[in-house]
């Protein structure tokens, strides 16, 4: 079993590559393939890993410094001539007592979280693109089927008009007009086939498959109704990755500004060393006794004077603070826009659903009834050919309109779910 995702009020199970050899291609199959094989998803995951790898180094202390050397060595390069000559080994360490390293680590962690949200956003974009491309191909194929169905109706009309011409009940102009309508539908078929091919190529590219791969028939999309916007909706909307990314960016800038302010403090460095001294040997001329030379230790603390760097770090802190305010302002505006989009999408979906119901349940059936009645009336010479043409074209026109409304409804639901799906359950494995 592969990953799962919320679609409307339903939880869809995405099975890995289940479309291979299957009779139909489901939306869940497309989403699985996109998340597994689309290189944009892989690139986003790599960027997330790269940002996470920077957390440790950002907050780490500077390495200690090992010192090896000789002090007070005479030009004769003899270690036993001067009692102050010594071999020295020491260590020095900078101590970030101001806490800037911890703040830099927090800033890096917030940056990594922002990269993680960006990766989630990429996944959501790909899921939305998968839905839209799937819907486009499905409804393009539906349109093509409607054209084929209309062609059969037009063939029926042409046959009837031709038969009536033999009995002088129709004119040659009627036959020519019926034939022209049939050819016009043939041109529509060619155009629709091109649209289907283009939509199929787009879906293959999105799924990471080679062009020319045969796609099985698509399952009919099953849409859950779009519920009324509520506080729960708004809470889900606030988890939208683009919004959370801005929040983490604001945290990153805030910690970076604090770290820059702390770096205006004097830098502290501790040093310690141990010196090895040689005993001074007996002087043969003065017969002075040998001098015992003890080893020596030394310690010191260095404090930097931030005379020049203080202003630089102050400017950096002000820059980071301005960027934080910018991120927060952008977050507030985006949140308003997301809520506005959700309200608009809900209203649009409700009206599209009502229009689709009218077309499917009333308008198209009425067109079909009207055509059947008109065909019978035409056969008994009670209505002219032009009226029969009009009734036939009404079926074609309204079927295509219903199909377009269904496509727009599908797109609207997909756009709304972009804000509401929990991206944490959209991991590619």
N, C-alpha and C positions, 0 to 999 in steps of 0.2 A: 504493500500500500504506500502510495506517495503522500505528498503534503495535502492539506485541506485548505479551503477558503470559504468565507461567508459570501453567499450570493443572495442578496435580498434577505429573506428569512430562512434560507436553507444553508446547510453545510454540505458543500460538494466534496466528494473524495476524488482526488486526482491520482489516477493510476499511471505508473510510469509507462510511456510509449504504448498505451493500450490501443491506440488507433492503428497500429501496425497489424495488417491482416484483418481488421475489423470491418463489419458491414457499414458502419456509420462512424463519422467523426464527431465526437462530443466536444463541447466547450471546455470541459475539464481536461480533456486530452490535449487540446491546443495550449492551454495555460501551462500544463506540465512541461510540454515540449519547449515552450518559450523560456520558461525559467531554467530548464536544464541546458539548453543549447544556444540560447541567444548570448552573443559575446558581450553585450552591454551589461547583462547581469553579472557575468564573470568579472568584467572590468570594475564594476562597483564593489564586488567582494574583495578584490585585490586592493582597492583604495582604502577600504575599511580596515583590512589587515595592516596596511602600511601606517595608517594613523594610529592604530592600537600599539604598533611596535615602537612608537615614539614616546609613549607614556613613561617608561622606565628611565631612559636617558635624560628626559627633560627635568626630572626631579632628583637626579643623582648628584651626589657631592663630587667636587673635583678630586681627582686622584691625588694621593699623597706623593710628595717629592722625596726621593732618596738622594742623599748627598754623600759623596765620597771625595776625600781630598787630603791635602797636607797643609799644615799651617806653620808659619815661621821657620821655614826651611832655609838654612844658610846657602849662600851661593856655592859653597863647596859640596852641597848636596849630601852632607853627612847628618844623620839623624841624632848623633850623640854628642854634638858640639854645643848646642844651645838647649838649656832646660825647657824653653818654651816651644821647641819643635815637637810637633805631634802629628800623628796620623788620625784623621777624623772621619767618623761616619755619623750621619744624622738624618733626621726625618723632619719634613715640614708639612703642614696640613692647613688648608683654608677652612675656616669654620663659618658656615652661613648662618650665623646666630640671628640674623634679621628675619629669617624664615622665607627668603625669596625662593629657595629651591622647592620648598613645599608648595608654594603658590604656583610656581612654574609647572610642577607636576599636576596640580589641579587644573591649570589652564590646558595642559596637554590632554588630560583625561576628558575635559569638556570638548576639546577639539575632536578627539576620537569618537565621542558620542555623536557629535554633529556629523562626522563622516559616516557613522553607522546609520543615522537617520537619512542621510543622503542616499545610502545604499538601499534602504527600505523604500525611499521615494522612487528610486529607479525601478525597483521590483513592482511597485504599484503602477508606475507608468507603463511598464511592460505588460502587466496584467490587463490594464485598461486598453492598451493598444491591441492585445490579443482578442479581447471581447469585441472591440469596434471592428477589427479586421474580419473576425469570424462573422459578425452580423452583416457586414458589407457583402461578403461572399454569399452568405445564406440568402439574403434578400435579392441580390443580383440573380442568383439561380432561380428564385421564385419569380422574378420578373420575366426571365427567359421562359419559364414554364407557362406563364400567362400569355406570352406572345404566341407560343406554340398552340395553346388552347384557342386563342382568338383566330389563329390561322385555320383551324379546323372549322370554326364557325363561318369564316369567310369562304372556305371551300364549299360549305353547305349552301351559302347564299349564292355563290357563283353557279353552282350546279342548278339551283332552282331558277335563277334568272335565265340561264342558258336553255333550260327546258321550256320556259315560258316564251322565249324568243321563237322557238320552233312553232309555237301555236299563235304567234303574233300577239301575245299578251304582254310582251316586254319589248323594249327597243334595243337597238344595237348600242346606243349610248349607255343603257343600264348595264349591259354585259361588259362594256369597256370600263365603266366605273367600278364594277365589282372586281374585274381583273386587276385594275390599278390598285385597289385596296389590298388585294392579295399580294401583289408585288411589294407594296409599301410595307406590309407586315414582314415579308421576307427580308427587306432592308433593315427593319427593326430587329429581326433575329440576328443578323450579322453584327449589328451594333451591340446588342445585348451579349452576344457571345464574346465580343471583345472586352466588354466590361467584366464579364465573369472571369475571363483569362487574366485580366489585370489584377482583379481582386485575389485570385488564386495565387498568382506570383507574389503578391504582397504578403499573403499569409505564409507561404513557404519561406520567404526571406526572414520573416519575423520568427518562425519556428526553428530557424537554423538548418533548414533542409535544402537540398539541391533543387534548382529549377528543373522542372520536368517530372518531379515526383507526383505520382497520381494520388489525389485526395479522394477518399470515399465520400458518399453523400453526407451532408451535415444534418445532425439532429435538430429538430425544431426547438428553438430557445424557449425555455419555460421560465417566465418572469414571475417573481413574487411581487405583490403589490407594494408600492412605496408608501410607508406609513407616514402619518402626520409628524412633522418635525416636533421634537420635544427636547427636554433637558438632557435626556439620554443621548439623543442625536448630537446635541451641541458638545457633550462631553466626549463623544467619539470623534467629533470633528477636531477637537483640540489635540487629539492624538495623531492628527495628520502629520506625516513625517516632515513636510516642508515647514510646518509651524514649530515642531519640536527641534528641528535643526536650528532655527533662528534663536530659540531659547538657549540651546547649548552654545551657540556662537556668542550670545550675550554673556553667558557664564565665562566663556574663554576670555573674552575681552576684559571682563571685570577682574578675573584672577591675574591676567597679564598686567593690567594697570596697577594692581596692588603690588605685584612683584617688582615692577619698575620703581614704584615709590620706595619699597624696601631697599632697593639697590642704591639709593642715595645715602644710605647709612655707610659709615666707614667699614671697609672690608677688614676682617680679622684673620691673621695667619699666625699659627703657633709653630715654633721651630725648637728642636732639641737635637743636641749632638753629643757624641762621646769621643774624647781624644785619647789616643794611646801615646805615651811618652817613653823615651829610652832613658835608662840610667846614664849619668855622666861618669865616664871611667876615671881612674886615678891619674892625676897629672904627674908625669915622671920628673918634671923639672922642679915644681914647687912642692912635690910630695903631698899635695892636697888630697884629702880623702875623696873617695867616689861619692857623688851626689845621688841620692835616691830620688827618682822622679815619679811622682804619683800620676795616675791617669786623671783626666779632668772631664767634667761635664758642663754643658752650658744650655741655658734655656732663654727664649726671648719671644715676645709677642709683637707682631707688626700690625699697625693700623694704618690703612690708606686714608688719605685726605681727599674726599670727593669734591675737589675744587672745580674741576672741569667736567667730570662725568656726571655730577649731580644735576647740572642743567640739562644735559642730554637725557638722563633718565626721567627727569621731570617732564620734558617734552614728550617722551615716549608714553608716560603715564597719561598725560592729557589726550594724546592721540588714541590710546586704547579706550579711554573713557568715552570719547566722542563716538568711537565705533560701537561701543556697548549701547549707547543711547540710540544710535542708528538702527542696530539690530532690534532693540525693543520697540522702536517706532514702527519698523517694518512688520514685526510680529503683530502688533495691535491692528495695523491696517489689513494685513492678510487675514487675520481672524474675522474681522468684519466682512471681508470679501467672501470668505468661505461660508459664513452664515448666510450671507445674501445669496450666494450661488445655490446653497441647499434649498432655501425658500423658493427661489426661482425654478430650480429643477423639479421640486415637488409639484409646484403649480402646473408646470409644463407637462409633467408626466400624467397628472390627473386629467388634464384636458385632452391629451393625446389618447389616453386610454378610453375616454368617453367617445371621442371621435372614431377610434378604431372599432368600438362596439357598434356604433351607428352604421358604419360602412359594412362590417362583416355580417351583422344580424338583420339589417334592414335595407340599406341602399343596394348592395350587390344582389341579394335575393330578389328585390323588387325589379332590378334591371333584368335579371334572368327571366322572371315571370313576364315582364313586358316584352322581352324579345320573343319568347315562345308564342305569346299571343299575337305579336306582330307578324311572326313568320306564318302562322296559320291564316291571318287576315290577308297577308300578301299572296298566299297560295290561292285564296278565293277572290283575289283581285279587289279587295276592299281598301287597301292602303297602297300608296305608291312605293316604288323602290327606295326613294330617298328617305322615307320614314323608317323602312326596315334597316337601312344603313345606320341611321341615327341610333336606333335601339341597340344594334350590335356594337356600335362604337361606345355606347354608354357602359356596357359591360366591361369592355377593355379599359376604358378610362378610369372607371371606379375601382376595378381590381388593382390597377397600378397605383391609384391613390391610396387605397387601403394598405397596400404593400409598403408604400413610402411612409405612411403614418406608423406602421409597425416598426419599420427601421428607425425612425426618429424616436419612438418610444424606447426601443432597445438602447440606442445611443444615450438617451437621457438617463435611463437607469444605470448604465455603466458609468457615466460621469458622476452621478450621485454616490455610487458605491465607492468611488475612488476616495472619497472623504471618510467613509464609514467602515471600510474593511480594516480589520486589525492586521497590520503588515507583519506582525511577529509570526503569524501562521502561514505566511507566504514564502517561507524559506525554501530554497530550491532543493534541498534534501537535508 
